[in-house]
Amino acid sequence: MGFHEVRFPANLSFGSVGGPERRTDVVALTNGFEERNTPWAHSRRRYDAGVAMRSLDDISVLIDFFEARRGQLYGFRWKDWSDFKTTKPSGTPGFRDQVIAAGDGETRTFQLTKTYQSGINSYARPISKPVEGTVLAGVSVDEQVAGVHFDVNYTTGEITFVDAPPNGVEVTAGFEFDVPVRFDTDSIQTSVASFQAGEVPNVPIVEIRI
């Protein structure tokens, strides 16, 4: 699958509309109860970049980016301004933000994840596109040094330690991240007249699996 390691201009994604979606199959039983199931282990995010266009210059940048991706052909990075770091939007990532695994004394490579918690229930989201230079990591309560104790694959979201974390010890991380997406259309339709009248183009963006 083709993917370009380039981010959609962040100033154009700011103000976009979107978020996670789930697929749930609901079957209504004759007794009035329901059975619910899902074929998706993970949520999928959708966005509309069109609402963030503020000028004809923005449209020009969008078209350049769209053409360089060949429409839907190549994926790219997207900054979701409502959810792009392991801490609260107003906070700064720290190495103890997320518990991503427990050491077993042998495994050295772990997938970065972000956990969404509500009460006793939680969902662990795999993160495949961390932002370069933002990843912090820890083993137990000790912060590790990037390039010395661990390395990060910024195209897959895997973190590899020089020494395997001891058995039962928490492996933690904090970072910023992008969403791997593609355009969900092969055409962008706009006009000078409609844009000046306040109408914006529809530019659907959809998350892809890497």
Protein Blocks (a to p, Z undefined) as FASTA:
>chain_A
ZZddbdddfklmgopacdddddddddddfkopacdddfbfbdcddddfklmpcbfklmmm
mmmmmmmnnpmmpgcddddfklccfbdfkbccdfklpacbdcehlambdcddddddehjb
ccddddfbdcehiaccdehjaccdehklpccdfknopacdfbdcdehiacdddddddddd
ddfbfbdcddfklmmnopacddddddddZZ
